[in-house]
Every structure is written in structure tokens, then in C-alpha cells.
Amino acid sequence: MSDSILLSHGSGGVESQNLITELFYPLLEGCVMGGGEDAGIGSLSQNTEKFALSTDGYVVSPLFFNGGDIGKLCVCGSCNDVAMMGAKARYLSASFMIEEGFLIADLKRIVESFANTLKQSGAKLLSADTKVLPKGTLDKLFITTTALGEFLYPHLNLSAFGIPQDCAILVSGNIGTHGAVIYSNREGIGLQSDLQSDCSLLYPVLEPLFEAKLQLYALRDATRGGIASVLNEWANASKIGIEIEEEHLPILSQVRGICELLGFEAYNLANEGMCMLCVAKEDATKALEILHSQGAPNAAIIGYTTSENATKVVLKTPFNARRYLDYPSGELLPRIC
């Protein structure tokens, strides 16, 4: 690790993993219950039901973007994190950190969006806080949210650490859309596009899969670091190999264009309304049918886990060439969520 924090430490790639494993985990030894999943699972006592808990800070820039804003984003993000463990968000808490001079009209617009998305989720705001900081000590507005989720389907046991060999990897939608939108919406970039962020709630799409009692091993929403981070986390956590078919990856033409213009790879760009699923091979087709029926027409089977190349992700091109799809490294897109 470097002597000081770099922007790359917040990118969701290899530097983020190093910061967590080399600094936070050793210093918090004996205090941490979570295992690096999207949400932690706990209970208040041995005799009470388990719940899922996730907290996240949202610092997206710009605050308003095609398809959403920071108010919608923070509710979707935290609700989606507990959904990745199979839980439905029931309660949220929120902290609003506001810079002096921030426009009341913009704050009203953001809070209205926050409230509308919260209503869609069915969750309730249980606790909230506001702080105002002197001008110049904060960039406009940061929001931190915590979601508490209830397990309605006890048969689920989702974890990145229990993925077996020879099962299917699916995505619920297009890849890299949110990250491409955020970058194209930033000042000074000058890209004109009608591309919309995929920012949305995932539990309504996933619940029919839970009801169908398909064999689901793991879920993960591909936010910072995109699908490349998720696939490498799964491969390392479960000591498996993963092979992905590049031609099966659903990527919008606008996203491809932005990536080609700016030198990005869509695999590394964030989503905020798409998740990855690890499903038993025999249930993969049924899972895909359910996703399509739930308003996810671009869901696709993109690859499989294997016994070869343990802890590695291999990307197979349409020309039958193969290359490693590594953890994203360096400064990617700061402040995309």
C-alpha cells in the first residue's frame, strides 16, 4: 500500500481490496461479523430471526444524471445490497451532509426523489440526520444510507464463498450503463447521448426467482469495478475458475461507443440496477425465463464456473482467443455512486 490514500482506493478494484484486507480487517479483527458480502447477516439473539444489514455512502457527481439522481441512487443502492443476500429492505436510515450554500430547490428535488423511491421499495425511513458544513469543506451533498432487510425465503443461503464448479453465471441486464452515463454527464466531457442510467430496485425482479426455489448460489450487484470486480471476487472467494463468453455480454451500443472513445472497458464500469447471478446449470434456463418475464429482457447467461484456472476469470472472445479478465486497477471513475 502507498503512504497515503489515493482515488484508486475507492474505485472498487484491486486497490480497494488491498485497503480493506491490509488495513481495515487486521485492525478490526474480532469485531467484524461480515465476510465481504454486499450485506452482513446477524440476529439480536440466538432465538430471533436473522436480518441483513448494509450501509453505504453516496457521493455521486453530478448529483443529477440521465435516469436518476443521488436521492434515487442511495435508496436503490442500499435496498439492492440487502437484496443480494436474499432479503427485502424493510427499514432505512439516512444521513444528509449538506454544504453551506446548497440550493434549497435542488435539495427539495433530491428529497422528493428519495421519498418516491422509498415508497416503491416498500421500506420505511426509521431514522435520519442532517448536517450542514461550511462552504468549501464538502462538495455539495453526500448521503449515507443503511438498509435493514428481512428474509422472507429462509431456504436461501447466498454467499460468494460457496460457489461450486460447473454452474452458470447470469447477468440481469446490460453492462456498464450507469458508469457510462455518469461519465458522459460530467462537466467538460461534452458527450451528447440519450443513454439512461439503469438505477433501479432489484428485489421485485429477483423475488420470483426466490419463490421458484431455484438453486441460487450467489448474487451481486455490479457497482464499483463492474462485472470484472464481481467475477474476480467470486473466483477468489470460492477458489474456482470462471469462463465468460464475450459475445454473450449484453452491452448497449452507446456504452460501447463511450468506452471506445474514452479508452474504457465496459466490464469495469458500474451498474446500479443490474446484478450478477450464480445459478445451478440445470436451473439457468428457467432463471433466464423468469428474469425476462419480470422486465429484464436483456438478461443473459454469460458463462460458467470451472475447475480450471482456479481463482482466475477467463474471457473468451468471438475468435476463440482467451485472456484473463483481471481486477480493475488504478483510478477508474471516481464518484460514480
C-alpha positions in Angstrom: 0.0 0.0 0.0 1.0 3.6 -0.6 1.7 6.1 2.2 -1.5 8.0 1.6 -5.0 7.3 0.3 -5.4 7.5 -3.5 -8.5 7.9 -5.5 -7.9 4.3 -6.8 -8.5 3.1 -3.2 -12.2 3.9 -3.8 -12.6 2.5 -7.3 -13.8 -1.0 -6.3 -10.8 -2.6 -7.9 -7.6 -4.2 -6.6 -6.6 -1.2 -4.6 -9.9 -1.1 -2.8 -9.5 -4.8 -1.9 -6.0 -4.2 -0.6 -7.1 -1.3 1.6 -9.8 -3.5 3.1 -7.8 -6.6 3.6 -4.5 -5.0 4.6 -5.7 -2.1 6.8 -9.4 -2.5 7.9 -9.6 -6.2 8.5 -6.4 -6.5 10.6 -7.3 -3.5 12.8 -10.9 -4.7 13.3 -10.0 -8.3 14.0 -12.5 -9.8 16.3 -15.1 -7.1 15.7 -16.2 -7.9 12.1 -19.0 -10.4 11.5 -19.4 -9.8 7.8 -17.4 -11.7 5.2 -17.1 -9.2 2.5 -20.6 -9.7 1.0 -22.9 -6.9 -0.1 -24.6 -7.0 3.3 -23.9 -8.6 6.6 -26.2 -11.1 8.3 -27.0 -11.0 12.0 -29.6 -11.5 14.7 -30.2 -9.8 18.0 -30.1 -13.1 19.9 -30.0 -16.9 19.2 -33.7 -17.0 19.4 -34.5 -14.2 17.0 -34.7 -14.3 13.2 -31.8 -13.2 11.1 -31.7 -9.9 9.2 -29.4 -8.4 6.6 -27.8 -5.0 7.1 -25.9 -2.8 4.7 -24.6 0.8 4.9 -23.1 2.9 2.1 -22.1 6.4 1.4 -23.2 8.1 -1.8 -21.0 10.9 -3.3 -22.0 10.7 -6.9 -21.0 13.6 -9.2 -23.1 15.1 -10.8 -25.9 14.9 -8.4 -28.5 14.8 -11.2 -27.9 12.5 -14.2 -29.9 10.9 -17.0 -32.2 8.3 -15.3 -31.8 9.4 -11.7 -30.1 11.5 -9.0 -28.4 11.0 -5.7 -31.7 10.6 -3.9 -32.9 7.7 -6.0 -29.4 6.2 -6.2 -28.9 6.0 -2.4 -32.2 4.2 -1.8 -31.8 1.8 -4.7 -28.2 1.1 -3.7 -28.8 0.2 -0.1 -32.0 -1.8 -0.9 -30.2 -3.7 -3.6 -27.3 -4.6 -1.3 -29.6 -6.4 1.2 -31.5 -8.0 -1.8 -28.2 -9.6 -2.9 -28.3 -11.7 0.3 -32.0 -12.6 -0.5 -33.5 -10.1 1.9 -36.3 -7.5 1.3 -35.4 -4.0 2.7 -37.8 -3.0 5.5 -36.1 0.0 7.1 -33.6 2.6 6.1 -31.7 5.2 8.0 -30.1 8.2 6.2 -27.6 10.9 6.9 -27.6 14.0 4.7 -24.3 16.0 4.7 -25.0 19.4 3.1 -22.6 22.1 2.0 -23.4 25.7 3.0 -25.0 27.5 0.1 -26.6 24.4 -1.5 -29.8 25.4 -3.3 -33.0 24.6 -1.4 -34.7 23.8 -4.7 -32.1 21.2 -5.5 -32.4 19.7 -2.0 -36.2 19.5 -2.3 -35.9 17.8 -5.7 -33.5 15.2 -4.2 -35.6 14.5 -1.1 -38.7 14.1 -3.3 -36.8 11.5 -5.4 -35.6 9.8 -2.2 -39.1 9.6 -0.9 -40.6 8.3 -4.2 -38.0 5.5 -4.5 -38.5 4.6 -0.8 -42.3 4.2 -1.4 -41.6 2.0 -4.4 -39.3 -0.2 -2.3 -41.9 -0.6 0.4 -39.3 0.2 3.1 -39.7 2.9 5.8 -37.3 5.6 6.9 -36.7 4.7 10.6 -34.0 7.3 11.4 -32.3 10.3 9.7 -29.9 13.1 10.4 -28.8 16.3 8.7 -25.5 18.2 9.0 -24.5 21.4 7.3 -20.8 22.0 6.7 -19.0 25.3 5.9 -18.7 26.1 2.2 -15.7 24.5 0.6 -15.4 21.7 3.2 -17.8 19.4 1.2 -18.8 19.1 -2.4 -22.5 20.0 -2.4 -24.2 16.9 -0.9 -23.3 13.5 0.4 -25.8 10.9 1.6 -25.2 7.8 3.7 -27.9 5.2 4.0 -28.3 2.0 5.9 -30.8 -0.7 5.0 -32.2 -3.4 7.2 -33.6 -6.4 5.3 -36.0 -9.2 6.2 -35.6 -12.8 5.0 -38.9 -13.9 3.5 -37.4 -17.0 1.9 -35.4 -18.9 4.6 -34.3 -21.6 2.1 -31.9 -19.1 0.5 -28.2 -19.3 1.5 -26.4 -16.9 -0.8 -22.7 -16.4 -0.4 -19.6 -15.7 -2.6 -17.8 -18.3 -0.6 -19.9 -21.3 -1.5 -19.9 -21.3 -5.3 -19.3 -24.7 -6.8 -17.7 -25.7 -10.1 -19.9 -26.2 -13.2 -22.7 -23.7 -12.6 -24.0 -20.8 -14.7 -23.2 -17.1 -14.4 -26.0 -14.8 -15.5 -26.5 -11.0 -15.7 -29.9 -9.4 -15.2 -29.3 -6.7 -17.7 -27.0 -4.5 -19.8 -23.4 -4.0 -18.6 -21.7 -0.7 -17.6 -24.7 1.5 -18.3 -24.6 3.7 -15.1 -20.9 4.3 -15.2 -21.1 5.4 -18.9 -24.0 7.8 -18.1 -22.2 9.4 -15.2 -19.0 10.0 -17.2 -20.9 11.4 -20.2 -22.9 13.7 -17.9 -19.9 15.3 -16.2 -18.9 18.8 -16.9 -16.2 19.2 -19.5 -16.8 15.9 -21.2 -19.2 17.2 -23.8 -20.7 13.9 -24.8 -24.3 14.1 -26.2 -26.3 10.9 -25.6 -29.8 9.8 -24.7 -28.4 6.9 -22.6 -30.1 6.5 -19.3 -28.7 5.1 -16.0 -30.1 1.7 -15.1 -30.5 2.9 -11.5 -33.5 0.8 -10.1 -34.7 -1.5 -7.4 -33.7 -5.2 -7.9 -35.8 -7.1 -5.4 -39.0 -7.0 -7.4 -37.2 -8.6 -10.3 -35.5 -11.2 -8.1 -38.4 -12.3 -5.9 -39.9 -14.6 -8.4 -36.6 -16.5 -8.6 -36.7 -16.8 -4.8 -40.3 -18.1 -4.9 -39.4 -20.6 -7.6 -36.8 -22.2 -5.2 -34.2 -22.4 -7.9 -30.7 -23.3 -6.8 -29.1 -19.9 -6.4 -25.5 -19.8 -5.0 -24.7 -16.1 -5.1 -25.9 -12.7 -6.2 -24.0 -9.4 -6.5 -24.9 -6.0 -7.9 -22.1 -4.9 -10.1 -21.4 -1.4 -8.9 -17.9 0.0 -8.4 -15.5 -2.0 -10.6 -18.3 -3.5 -12.7 -18.6 -7.2 -13.5 -14.8 -7.6 -13.6 -14.6 -6.9 -9.8 -17.6 -9.2 -9.1 -16.2 -12.1 -11.1 -12.8 -11.9 -9.6 -14.2 -11.6 -6.1 -16.2 -14.8 -6.7 -13.3 -16.7 -8.2 -11.0 -15.8 -5.3 -13.6 -16.3 -2.5 -14.6 -19.8 -3.8 -11.3 -20.8 -5.3 -12.9 -21.6 -8.7 -12.2 -20.7 -12.3 -14.8 -18.7 -14.3 -15.0 -18.6 -18.1 -17.0 -15.8 -19.7 -18.2 -15.7 -23.3 -17.6 -12.1 -24.6 -20.2 -12.3 -27.3 -22.9 -13.2 -24.8 -22.3 -9.9 -22.7 -25.2 -7.5 -23.2 -23.7 -4.1 -23.8 -25.6 -1.2 -25.3 -24.1 0.3 -28.5 -24.0 3.8 -26.7 -21.9 2.2 -23.9 -19.6 0.6 -26.4 -19.2 3.9 -28.2 -18.3 5.8 -25.0 -15.9 3.1 -24.0 -14.1 3.2 -27.4 -14.0 7.0 -27.3 -12.5 7.2 -23.8 -10.5 4.0 -23.6 -12.6 2.2 -21.0 -13.8 -1.4 -20.9 -17.5 -1.9 -20.2 -16.6 -4.8 -17.9 -15.1 -2.3 -15.4 -18.0 0.2 -15.5 -20.6 0.3 -12.7 -24.3 -0.6 -12.8 -26.9 0.5 -10.3 -29.8 -1.7 -11.5 -28.2 -4.9 -12.8 -27.0 -7.8 -10.8 -25.0 -11.0 -11.4 -26.3 -14.4 -10.5 -24.6 -17.7 -9.9 -27.2 -20.5 -10.6 -27.1 -24.3 -10.8 -26.6 -25.2 -14.5 -29.8 -27.1 -14.7 -31.8 -24.1 -13.4 -30.1 -21.5 -15.6 -32.6 -21.6 -18.4 -35.6 -21.3 -16.0 -33.9 -18.4 -14.2 -33.4 -16.6 -17.5 -37.0 -17.1 -18.5 -38.2 -15.6 -15.1 -35.9 -12.6 -15.5 -37.2 -12.0 -19.0 -40.8 -12.2 -17.7 -40.0 -9.7 -14.9 -39.0 -6.8 -17.2 -35.3 -7.8 -17.7 -35.3 -8.5 -21.4 -31.5 -8.2 -21.7 -30.7 -10.8 -19.1 -28.3 -13.4 -20.4 -26.2 -16.4 -19.5 -22.7 -15.2 -19.9 -20.5 -18.1 -18.7 -19.8 -20.9 -16.3 -17.6 -21.8 -13.3 -14.9 -24.4 -13.9 -12.3 -26.4 -12.2 -9.6 -24.9 -14.5 -7.6 -21.7 -13.8 -8.7 -21.6 -10.1 -9.1 -18.0 -8.8 -8.9 -16.7 -12.4 -11.5 -15.2 -14.7 -11.0 -16.1 -18.4 -12.7 -14.0 -21.2 -13.3 -16.0 -24.4 -13.5 -13.8 -27.4 -15.7 -14.4 -30.5 -12.4 -15.5 -32.3 -11.8 -18.3 -29.7 -8.9 -16.4 -28.2 -8.7 -16.3 -24.4 -7.4 -13.7 -22.0 -7.6 -13.1 -18.3 -10.1 -10.6 -17.1 -8.3 -9.1 -14.1 -9.4 -7.0 -11.2 -9.8 -3.4 -12.3 -6.7 -1.4 -11.3 -5.9 2.2 -10.9 -8.2 5.2 -10.9 -11.3 4.2 -12.8 -14.3 6.5 -12.5 -14.3 8.3 -9.1 -17.6 9.2 -7.5 -19.9 7.1 -9.7 -22.2 6.2 -6.7 
